[in-house]
Amino acid sequence: MDCKQLNELTGNPISTYIKTDSGILANNGNYHIDSAYGGFKLVQISNKGCGIVDVTTFGYGTKRQVHESIRSIINVLNNQC
């Protein structure tokens, strides 16, 4: 979907995880798509331990719902710059 563009616009890491000498860490601030129960949602990593925040707030929805939410966020960000 459009997570790469959203991460670039917000200055957040594009990759979800980073490999370090001490192991694999979550990239704080990264937006990505989470899926479960046959649905999808946009989430943002909120700490190095991989805690996430549900950005879309409607729970798990369809791919179309998530795509439209991401496009709306990107449109708002583009209009503010």
Secondary structure as UniProt FT lines:
FT   HELIX           3..10
FT   STRAND          17..20
FT   TURN            21..22
FT   STRAND          23..26
FT   TURN            28..29
FT   STRAND          31..36
FT   TURN            37..38
FT   STRAND          39..45
FT   TURN            48..49
FT   STRAND          52..54
FT   HELIX           63..80
//
